[in-house]
Amino acid sequence: MQLHFTKDVLPDSVSADFQNLNKLNEQQFLRLIEILFQFLLEPKETERFMQQLGEFAGEHGMSAGPLRNVMKSVLLMPQGALKKNLTVEQIKEDLLTLVTVGTSEVQKVGNIFLQLKLVVRKGNSTENVYMELTLPQFYNFLHEMERAKASMECFS
């Protein structure tokens, strides 16, 4: 998989790592992000970071190795963005790509979710609107957009 703005090709393991990240409940995810941000604020505290990851893994019945791999994959995005001086919008788009891959892969047995970015013109400005749809919702949305387009073409 290749990121849009950085043009970096990500290893296949990144998709699997994001699938594992999606398996966490909200409380676990928030705690893991808290540990990650603490490390980002104090990057020289590698030993403490590894210890906290080990404790987190133990508390939640996980192996520390795969959890470290998940953290490495999560850190790929900011590292690449810093190297290439990307804007916040560019980072968001690449992150949405990663989240979409992780979400759709983990849901293969159940639902597939599509994440869309719509650019809506409001007067002289534009606004980005993000939405997540299941496959049936997407096809319904697509059908409605085609009907709206056909209606607009009748008036022109």
Phi and psi in degrees as GROMACS dihedral restraints (atoms count N, CA, C in turn):
[ dihedral_restraints ]
;  ai    aj    ak    al  type     phi  dphi    fc
    3     4     5     6     1  -117.8    20    10
    4     5     6     7     1   134.1    20    10
    6     7     8     9     1   -75.4    20    10
    7     8     9    10     1   147.6    20    10
    9    10    11    12     1   -65.5    20    10
   10    11    12    13     1   -51.6    20    10
   12    13    14    15     1   -90.1    20    10
   13    14    15    16     1   -39.4    20    10
   15    16    17    18     1   -79.8    20    10
   16    17    18    19     1   -19.5    20    10
   18    19    20    21     1    63.4    20    10
   19    20    21    22     1    12.1    20    10
   21    22    23    24     1   -73.2    20    10
   22    23    24    25     1   138.2    20    10
   24    25    26    27     1   -93.8    20    10
   25    26    27    28     1   122.2    20    10
   27    28    29    30     1   -90.5    20    10
   28    29    30    31     1   143.5    20    10
   30    31    32    33     1   -65.0    20    10
   31    32    33    34     1   155.0    20    10
   33    34    35    36     1   -59.4    20    10
   34    35    36    37     1   -26.3    20    10
   36    37    38    39     1   -64.0    20    10
   37    38    39    40     1   -24.6    20    10
   39    40    41    42     1   -63.5    20    10
   40    41    42    43     1   -42.0    20    10
   42    43    44    45     1   -60.2    20    10
   43    44    45    46     1   -44.7    20    10
   45    46    47    48     1   -64.1    20    10
   46    47    48    49     1   -38.6    20    10
   48    49    50    51     1   -64.8    20    10
   49    50    51    52     1   -40.1    20    10
   51    52    53    54     1   -69.8    20    10
   52    53    54    55     1   -30.1    20    10
   54    55    56    57     1   -62.7    20    10
   55    56    57    58     1   -44.1    20    10
   57    58    59    60     1   -64.2    20    10
   58    59    60    61     1   -38.1    20    10
   60    61    62    63     1   -63.1    20    10
   61    62    63    64     1   -37.4    20    10
   63    64    65    66     1   -68.6    20    10
   64    65    66    67     1   -16.4    20    10
   66    67    68    69     1   -78.8    20    10
   67    68    69    70     1   -14.8    20    10
   69    70    71    72     1   -73.4    20    10
   70    71    72    73     1   146.4    20    10
   72    73    74    75     1   -79.6    20    10
   73    74    75    76     1   173.8    20    10
   75    76    77    78     1   -60.4    20    10
   76    77    78    79     1   -42.9    20    10
   78    79    80    81     1   -64.3    20    10
   79    80    81    82     1   -43.6    20    10
   81    82    83    84     1   -63.4    20    10
   82    83    84    85     1   -43.4    20    10
   84    85    86    87     1   -61.5    20    10
   85    86    87    88     1   -45.8    20    10
   87    88    89    90     1   -62.3    20    10
   88    89    90    91     1   -40.6    20    10
   90    91    92    93     1   -65.2    20    10
   91    92    93    94     1   -41.3    20    10
   93    94    95    96     1   -64.8    20    10
   94    95    96    97     1   -40.5    20    10
   96    97    98    99     1   -66.3    20    10
   97    98    99   100     1   -36.9    20    10
   99   100   101   102     1   -61.2    20    10
  100   101   102   103     1   -44.5    20    10
  102   103   104   105     1   -61.7    20    10
  103   104   105   106     1   -43.1    20    10
  105   106   107   108     1   -63.5    20    10
  106   107   108   109     1   -46.1    20    10
  108   109   110   111     1   -65.5    20    10
  109   110   111   112     1   -36.4    20    10
  111   112   113   114     1   -61.4    20    10
  112   113   114   115     1   -40.4    20    10
  114   115   116   117     1   -66.2    20    10
  115   116   117   118     1   -41.2    20    10
  117   118   119   120     1   -64.6    20    10
  118   119   120   121     1   -32.2    20    10
  120   121   122   123     1   -75.0    20    10
  121   122   123   124     1   -29.3    20    10
  123   124   125   126     1  -131.4    20    10
  124   125   126   127     1    72.1    20    10
  126   127   128   129     1   -64.3    20    10
  127   128   129   130     1   -17.1    20    10
  129   130   131   132     1   -78.8    20    10
  130   131   132   133     1   -10.3    20    10
  132   133   134   135     1   -89.2    20    10
  133   134   135   136     1    50.5    20    10
  135   136   137   138     1   -61.9    20    10
  136   137   138   139     1   -40.8    20    10
  138   139   140   141     1   -62.2    20    10
  139   140   141   142     1   -44.0    20    10
  141   142   143   144     1   -63.8    20    10
  142   143   144   145     1   -41.1    20    10
  144   145   146   147     1   -59.2    20    10
  145   146   147   148     1   -47.5    20    10
  147   148   149   150     1   -64.5    20    10
  148   149   150   151     1   -38.1    20    10
  150   151   152   153     1   -64.7    20    10
  151   152   153   154     1   -44.3    20    10
  153   154   155   156     1   -64.3    20    10
  154   155   156   157     1   -38.6    20    10
  156   157   158   159     1   -64.3    20    10
  157   158   159   160     1   -41.6    20    10
  159   160   161   162     1   -61.9    20    10
  160   161   162   163     1   -43.0    20    10
  162   163   164   165     1   -64.4    20    10
  163   164   165   166     1   -43.3    20    10
  165   166   167   168     1   -59.9    20    10
  166   167   168   169     1   -46.4    20    10
  168   169   170   171     1   -60.3    20    10
  169   170   171   172     1   -45.3    20    10
  171   172   173   174     1   -62.7    20    10
  172   173   174   175     1   -41.8    20    10
  174   175   176   177     1   -64.3    20    10
  175   176   177   178     1   -29.1    20    10
  177   178   179   180     1  -112.1    20    10
  178   179   180   181     1    16.3    20    10
  180   181   182   183     1    64.8    20    10
  181   182   183   184     1    35.5    20    10
  183   184   185   186     1  -112.6    20    10
  184   185   186   187     1   164.7    20    10
  186   187   188   189     1   -88.0    20    10
  187   188   189   190     1   140.7    20    10
  189   190   191   192     1   -67.7    20    10
  190   191   192   193     1   -34.4    20    10
  192   193   194   195     1   -59.1    20    10
  193   194   195   196     1   -55.3    20    10
  195   196   197   198     1   -61.2    20    10
  196   197   198   199     1   -33.0    20    10
  198   199   200   201     1   -66.4    20    10
  199   200   201   202     1   -39.8    20    10
  201   202   203   204     1   -62.7    20    10
  202   203   204   205     1   -38.7    20    10
  204   205   206   207     1   -63.3    20    10
  205   206   207   208     1   -38.9    20    10
  207   208   209   210     1   -61.0    20    10
  208   209   210   211     1   -44.7    20    10
  210   211   212   213     1   -64.0    20    10
  211   212   213   214     1   -38.7    20    10
  213   214   215   216     1   -61.1    20    10
  214   215   216   217     1   -42.9    20    10
  216   217   218   219     1   -65.5    20    10
  217   218   219   220     1   -40.4    20    10
  219   220   221   222     1   -64.1    20    10
  220   221   222   223     1   -36.5    20    10
  222   223   224   225     1   -76.4    20    10
  223   224   225   226     1   -12.9    20    10
  225   226   227   228     1   -59.5    20    10
  226   227   228   229     1   -38.9    20    10
  228   229   230   231     1   -64.0    20    10
  229   230   231   232     1   -55.9    20    10
  231   232   233   234     1   -64.7    20    10
  232   233   234   235     1   -33.4    20    10
  234   235   236   237     1   -63.2    20    10
  235   236   237   238     1   -46.9    20    10
  237   238   239   240     1   -65.0    20    10
  238   239   240   241     1   -37.9    20    10
  240   241   242   243     1   -65.9    20    10
  241   242   243   244     1   -40.5    20    10
  243   244   245   246     1   -66.1    20    10
  244   245   246   247     1   -41.0    20    10
  246   247   248   249     1   -63.7    20    10
  247   248   249   250     1   -33.6    20    10
  249   250   251   252     1  -107.1    20    10
  250   251   252   253     1     8.2    20    10
  252   253   254   255     1    51.6    20    10
  253   254   255   256     1    50.1    20    10
  255   256   257   258     1   -78.2    20    10
  256   257   258   259     1   153.4    20    10
  258   259   260   261     1   -81.1    20    10
  259   260   261   262     1   167.4    20    10
  261   262   263   264     1   -61.1    20    10
  262   263   264   265     1   -41.4    20    10
  264   265   266   267     1   -61.6    20    10
  265   266   267   268     1   -41.2    20    10
  267   268   269   270     1   -65.4    20    10
  268   269   270   271     1   -40.1    20    10
  270   271   272   273     1   -64.2    20    10
  271   272   273   274     1   -42.8    20    10
  273   274   275   276     1   -58.7    20    10
  274   275   276   277     1   -44.3    20    10
  276   277   278   279     1   -64.1    20    10
  277   278   279   280     1   -43.0    20    10
  279   280   281   282     1   -67.0    20    10
  280   281   282   283     1   -37.2    20    10
  282   283   284   285     1   -66.4    20    10
  283   284   285   286     1   -40.2    20    10
  285   286   287   288     1   -60.5    20    10
  286   287   288   289     1   -37.1    20    10
  288   289   290   291     1   -60.8    20    10
  289   290   291   292     1   -46.1    20    10
  291   292   293   294     1   -64.3    20    10
  292   293   294   295     1   -44.0    20    10
  294   295   296   297     1   -64.3    20    10
  295   296   297   298     1   -41.1    20    10
  297   298   299   300     1   -61.6    20    10
  298   299   300   301     1   -44.8    20    10
  300   301   302   303     1   -61.3    20    10
  301   302   303   304     1   -48.0    20    10
  303   304   305   306     1   -61.6    20    10
  304   305   306   307     1   -43.6    20    10
  306   307   308   309     1   -66.6    20    10
  307   308   309   310     1   -48.0    20    10
  309   310   311   312     1   -67.8    20    10
  310   311   312   313     1   -35.7    20    10
  312   313   314   315     1   -68.4    20    10
  313   314   315   316     1   -42.6    20    10
  315   316   317   318     1   -71.7    20    10
  316   317   318   319     1   -21.4    20    10
  318   319   320   321     1   -97.2    20    10
  319   320   321   322     1    12.2    20    10
  321   322   323   324     1   -54.3    20    10
  322   323   324   325     1   -34.7    20    10
  324   325   326   327     1   -78.4    20    10
  325   326   327   328     1   -26.6    20    10
  327   328   329   330     1  -110.3    20    10
  328   329   330   331     1  -112.5    20    10
  330   331   332   333     1   -98.1    20    10
  331   332   333   334     1   154.4    20    10
  333   334   335   336     1  -108.9    20    10
  334   335   336   337     1   134.5    20    10
  336   337   338   339     1  -113.8    20    10
  337   338   339   340     1   138.1    20    10
  339   340   341   342     1  -112.1    20    10
  340   341   342   343     1   135.3    20    10
  342   343   344   345     1  -108.6    20    10
  343   344   345   346     1   127.6    20    10
  345   346   347   348     1  -116.6    20    10
  346   347   348   349     1   147.4    20    10
  348   349   350   351     1  -117.5    20    10
  349   350   351   352     1   116.0    20    10
  351   352   353   354     1  -104.4    20    10
  352   353   354   355     1   137.0    20    10
  354   355   356   357     1  -104.0    20    10
  355   356   357   358     1   111.8    20    10
  357   358   359   360     1  -104.3    20    10
  358   359   360   361     1   126.9    20    10
  360   361   362   363     1   -86.0    20    10
  361   362   363   364     1   125.5    20    10
  363   364   365   366     1  -123.7    20    10
  364   365   366   367     1    98.1    20    10
  366   367   368   369     1    66.5    20    10
  367   368   369   370     1  -121.8    20    10
  369   370   371   372     1   -93.1    20    10
  370   371   372   373     1    -0.6    20    10
  372   373   374   375     1  -120.7    20    10
  373   374   375   376     1   168.9    20    10
  375   376   377   378     1  -122.2    20    10
  376   377   378   379     1   154.9    20    10
  378   379   380   381     1  -134.2    20    10
  379   380   381   382     1   135.9    20    10
  381   382   383   384     1   -85.8    20    10
  382   383   384   385     1   130.4    20    10
  384   385   386   387     1  -121.9    20    10
  385   386   387   388     1   124.7    20    10
  387   388   389   390     1  -105.9    20    10
  388   389   390   391     1   140.0    20    10
  390   391   392   393     1  -145.2    20    10
  391   392   393   394     1   150.6    20    10
  393   394   395   396     1  -120.7    20    10
  394   395   396   397     1   127.3    20    10
  396   397   398   399     1  -128.7    20    10
  397   398   399   400     1   147.2    20    10
  399   400   401   402     1   -74.7    20    10
  400   401   402   403     1   168.2    20    10
  402   403   404   405     1   -59.5    20    10
  403   404   405   406     1   -46.4    20    10
  405   406   407   408     1   -61.7    20    10
  406   407   408   409     1   -39.3    20    10
  408   409   410   411     1   -63.4    20    10
  409   410   411   412     1   -39.4    20    10
  411   412   413   414     1   -62.3    20    10
  412   413   414   415     1   -46.8    20    10
  414   415   416   417     1   -65.2    20    10
  415   416   417   418     1   -35.6    20    10
  417   418   419   420     1   -64.2    20    10
  418   419   420   421     1   -44.9    20    10
  420   421   422   423     1   -61.0    20    10
  421   422   423   424     1   -44.8    20    10
  423   424   425   426     1   -60.9    20    10
  424   425   426   427     1   -43.5    20    10
  426   427   428   429     1   -60.4    20    10
  427   428   429   430     1   -44.5    20    10
  429   430   431   432     1   -65.0    20    10
  430   431   432   433     1   -38.1    20    10
  432   433   434   435     1   -66.3    20    10
  433   434   435   436     1   -39.0    20    10
  435   436   437   438     1   -65.1    20    10
  436   437   438   439     1   -39.3    20    10
  438   439   440   441     1   -64.2    20    10
  439   440   441   442     1   -42.3    20    10
  441   442   443   444     1   -63.6    20    10
  442   443   444   445     1   -41.1    20    10
  444   445   446   447     1   -62.6    20    10
  445   446   447   448     1   -44.4    20    10
  447   448   449   450     1   -62.2    20    10
  448   449   450   451     1   -40.5    20    10
  450   451   452   453     1   -63.6    20    10
  451   452   453   454     1   -42.0    20    10
  453   454   455   456     1   -67.2    20    10
  454   455   456   457     1   -35.6    20    10
  456   457   458   459     1   -67.5    20    10
  457   458   459   460     1   -28.5    20    10
  459   460   461   462     1   -65.8    20    10
  460   461   462   463     1   -31.6    20    10
  462   463   464   465     1   -84.0    20    10
  463   464   465   466     1   -12.7    20    10
